[in-house]
Amino acid sequence: QVQLVESGGGLVQPGGSLRLSCAASGNIFSISAMDWYRQAPGKQRELVATITSGGDTNYADSVKGRFTISRDDSRNTVNLQMNSLKPEDAAVYFCRADVSTIATPWRYLAVWGQGTLVTVST
């Protein structure tokens, strides 16, 4: 089995910064794309940022220039640096990864973390 565990959420004032991290563990053979999603109360889950295994990145328009996604394949982690936070960035943030296991290295399955809460408020 593979698990994703997020950390780094919390309360921050508007204009502040937070760094989210997500660590994958288990019988991992390979990780392909890794993403961050968020879901605010009463809203649908939305894709925030993506990073491919080759390091290519893509961002939602609402976070471009403020958020940076990165990954450390030696540690099976993906990070999200969030700067200039706005109240509308408040949400539960989830990481997601396409992961293959040692048992089935040819098959990639989507794995989700449990989420970490980000609150942006004075």
Steps between C-alpha positions, in 0.01 A plus 500: 500500500597860442416796720527873447524720809475878478638746751558872536148637507390757754383853560668785318418867450423636155824568318682231694662177389467130571685196373308176462675167474374158401694182556427171328582174675448131444606250237571764239665414172448827315307826524382680189303825523441662837235763564354728760124552513290708733141505610334792673173461692207468263722486193629228273852369532727682259844433360755749631832381358655203322855379459599219265774246554712711269447811709256682274252706696156645444292728720145619535468858380395609847835401654747571219789711620419435865525122543789273408482122481814289533592138558783301651502157344769376738254550784175440306372840601317784332488851641287806444647837591217748536579871513284811507211298637150635461183418694371319193793257523354359820408136448592144578800418282547147371797344329455234235750281320507235230689217664612155394595238754774242516240228451355660183761741363322537165176627649453851634218573741385833636563540872363784709607645830258578781532877464639786705306813593619844397327797659572853381358757736583796719 
